Amino acid sequence: MRMYLLSLATGVLVGVIYSLLNVRSPAPPLVALVGLLGILIGEQVIPIGRQVVAGTSLASAWHQAKCASHLFGMLPGRHAGAAATTTATTKISTENQS
C-alpha cells in the first residue's frame, strides 16, 4: 500500500510543478493510463511468444513469465498473506523438530 501512496504523492507533486510552470500534462489521464497498460502488455509479448513458439501452452507461458505479477504488481494484502504463511510454516517446522 505504501508504494501506491508514494506513487500518488509523486503524481500530485508533478501536477503541482506543472501547474506552477503553467504547463499542461502531455496526455489526458485516461489516454496516459491506457498507454502505460499497453507498454506493460507489450513487454510480455516477446517472452511469452518465445515460449509458445517453443511448444509451451499460452497459460503455462503466462505463468512462467510471471506476467500477472508484472502487470498488476503485488496487490495490497498479498505481502501480509505471504509473510503469515511463511511464519506459520516455519513455526510448524520448528515444532516438528522438537
Residue frames as qw, qx, qy, qz and C-alpha x, y, z in Angstrom:
[[0.000, 0.887, 0.462, 0.000, 0.00, 0.00, 0.00],
 [0.359, -0.719, 0.089, 0.588, 2.93, 2.29, 0.75],
 [0.386, -0.033, 0.576, 0.720, 4.09, 2.08, -2.88],
 [0.119, 0.669, 0.639, 0.361, 0.66, 3.20, -4.12],
 [0.226, -0.914, -0.251, 0.226, 0.59, 6.16, -1.76],
 [0.426, -0.512, 0.317, 0.675, 4.13, 7.14, -2.75],
 [0.322, 0.255, 0.658, 0.631, 3.18, 6.91, -6.42],
 [0.016, -0.834, -0.529, -0.154, 0.09, 9.06, -5.84],
 [0.340, -0.836, -0.049, 0.428, 2.08, 11.63, -3.86],
 [0.430, -0.240, 0.472, 0.731, 4.70, 11.79, -6.62],
 [0.211, 0.514, 0.662, 0.503, 1.99, 12.31, -9.21],
 [0.152, -0.915, -0.365, 0.080, 0.44, 15.11, -7.15],
 [0.428, -0.646, 0.175, 0.607, 3.87, 16.74, -6.78],
 [0.360, 0.061, 0.593, 0.717, 4.44, 16.59, -10.54],
 [0.063, 0.733, 0.613, 0.287, 0.97, 18.04, -11.09],
 [0.276, -0.885, -0.169, 0.334, 1.75, 20.94, -8.74],
 [0.417, -0.408, 0.388, 0.714, 5.03, 21.60, -10.56],
 [0.268, 0.385, 0.669, 0.576, 3.21, 21.52, -13.92],
 [0.077, -0.871, -0.483, -0.047, 0.67, 23.99, -12.54],
 [0.366, -0.772, 0.034, 0.518, 3.37, 26.34, -11.21],
 [0.338, -0.248, 0.545, 0.726, 5.13, 26.26, -14.58],
 [0.526, 0.516, 0.115, -0.666, 1.77, 26.75, -16.33],
 [0.188, 0.304, -0.844, -0.401, 2.33, 23.58, -18.39],
 [0.848, 0.003, 0.004, -0.530, -0.39, 21.14, -19.42],
 [0.671, -0.255, 0.696, 0.027, 0.18, 17.44, -18.85],
 [0.017, 0.353, -0.728, -0.587, 1.38, 15.68, -22.01],
 [0.312, -0.163, -0.834, -0.425, -1.68, 13.46, -22.32],
 [0.634, -0.409, -0.031, -0.656, -5.17, 13.24, -20.87],
 [0.420, -0.429, 0.728, -0.329, -5.07, 10.94, -17.81],
 [0.875, 0.138, 0.391, -0.250, -7.12, 8.10, -19.33],
 [0.730, 0.644, -0.228, 0.001, -5.06, 8.11, -22.52],
 [0.073, 0.691, -0.673, 0.252, -1.85, 8.04, -20.46],
 [0.618, -0.267, 0.663, -0.327, -3.07, 5.13, -18.35],
 [0.903, 0.352, 0.189, -0.159, -4.13, 3.13, -21.40],
 [0.521, 0.736, -0.421, 0.103, -0.72, 3.82, -22.93],
 [0.216, -0.572, 0.734, -0.296, 1.03, 2.56, -19.78],
 [0.819, 0.004, 0.504, -0.275, -1.10, -0.58, -19.84],
 [0.807, 0.580, -0.089, -0.067, -0.08, -1.09, -23.47],
 [0.207, 0.726, -0.628, 0.191, 3.59, -0.79, -22.51],
 [0.505, -0.361, 0.717, -0.317, 3.20, -3.39, -19.75],
 [0.882, 0.257, 0.338, -0.204, 1.40, -5.79, -22.08],
 [0.632, 0.726, -0.271, -0.011, 3.93, -5.18, -24.85],
 [0.099, -0.674, 0.711, -0.174, 6.81, -6.09, -22.53],
 [0.663, -0.141, 0.696, -0.235, 5.29, -9.55, -22.14],
 [0.794, 0.506, -0.043, -0.333, 4.74, -10.30, -25.83],
 [0.452, 0.621, -0.640, -0.002, 8.31, -11.40, -26.64],
 [0.182, -0.344, 0.870, -0.302, 8.93, -13.66, -23.58],
 [0.697, 0.182, 0.549, -0.424, 5.53, -15.34, -23.96],
 [0.712, 0.598, -0.181, -0.321, 5.88, -15.58, -27.74],
 [0.227, 0.568, -0.791, 0.022, 9.25, -17.32, -27.42],
 [0.356, -0.135, 0.862, -0.335, 7.81, -19.91, -25.05],
 [0.738, 0.385, 0.329, -0.446, 4.72, -20.51, -27.20],
 [0.595, 0.635, -0.437, -0.228, 6.89, -20.98, -30.31],
 [0.055, 0.445, -0.880, 0.157, 8.96, -23.47, -28.29],
 [0.489, -0.154, -0.826, -0.234, 5.79, -25.51, -27.74],
 [0.074, -0.192, -0.715, 0.668, 4.62, -24.31, -24.31],
 [0.030, -0.706, -0.686, -0.174, 0.92, -23.62, -23.86],
 [0.032, 0.675, 0.065, 0.734, -0.17, -20.00, -23.57],
 [0.633, -0.723, -0.097, -0.258, -1.33, -20.44, -19.94],
 [0.872, -0.289, -0.039, 0.394, 1.93, -22.10, -18.96],
 [0.512, 0.373, 0.036, 0.773, 3.99, -19.43, -20.75],
 [0.231, -0.779, -0.099, -0.574, 1.97, -16.70, -18.95],
 [0.776, -0.629, -0.048, -0.021, 2.69, -18.35, -15.61],
 [0.837, -0.065, 0.015, 0.543, 6.39, -18.96, -16.30],
 [0.346, 0.500, 0.060, 0.792, 6.92, -15.36, -17.43],
 [0.260, -0.458, -0.554, 0.645, 5.24, -14.16, -14.19],
 [0.065, 0.427, 0.397, 0.810, 3.04, -11.84, -16.23],
 [0.389, -0.755, -0.495, -0.184, 0.36, -11.35, -13.60],
 [0.552, -0.640, -0.181, 0.503, 2.81, -10.02, -11.02],
 [0.388, -0.038, 0.251, 0.886, 4.48, -7.83, -13.65],
 [0.052, -0.513, -0.499, -0.696, 1.23, -6.37, -14.97],
 [0.471, -0.734, -0.359, -0.331, -0.55, -5.92, -11.66],
 [0.062, 0.574, -0.554, 0.600, 2.30, -5.76, -9.15],
 [0.276, -0.181, -0.867, 0.372, 1.90, -7.12, -5.67],
 [0.328, -0.621, -0.397, -0.591, -1.65, -6.21, -4.83],
 [0.258, -0.512, 0.448, -0.686, -2.37, -4.80, -1.37],
 [0.813, -0.283, 0.289, -0.418, -2.64, -7.54, 1.25],
 [0.921, 0.271, -0.280, 0.016, -0.60, -10.11, -0.66],
 [0.313, 0.551, -0.609, 0.477, 2.60, -9.30, 1.24],
 [0.478, -0.394, 0.506, -0.601, 0.87, -9.85, 4.59],
 [0.948, 0.031, 0.061, -0.312, -0.58, -13.17, 3.46],
 [0.774, 0.426, -0.422, 0.202, 2.77, -14.41, 2.18],
 [0.068, 0.533, -0.618, 0.574, 4.53, -13.36, 5.39],
 [0.691, -0.280, 0.375, -0.550, 1.87, -15.04, 7.55],
 [0.966, 0.175, -0.133, -0.135, 2.16, -18.27, 5.54],
 [0.566, 0.502, -0.536, 0.376, 5.96, -18.25, 5.84],
 [0.225, -0.483, 0.567, -0.628, 5.76, -17.60, 9.59],
 [0.854, -0.138, 0.223, -0.450, 3.19, -20.37, 10.11],
 [0.906, 0.307, -0.290, 0.032, 5.22, -22.84, 8.05],
 [0.326, 0.536, -0.599, 0.498, 8.40, -22.00, 9.97],
 [0.481, -0.405, 0.474, -0.616, 6.58, -22.38, 13.29],
 [0.955, 0.011, 0.052, -0.293, 5.14, -25.78, 12.34],
 [0.766, 0.438, -0.419, 0.215, 8.54, -26.95, 11.05],
 [0.056, 0.542, -0.606, 0.580, 10.25, -25.85, 14.29],
 [0.699, -0.285, 0.366, -0.545, 7.62, -27.61, 16.44],
 [0.967, 0.167, -0.125, -0.148, 8.02, -30.85, 14.47],
 [0.575, 0.503, -0.537, 0.358, 11.79, -30.85, 15.01],
 [0.258, -0.549, 0.529, -0.594, 11.45, -30.52, 18.80]]
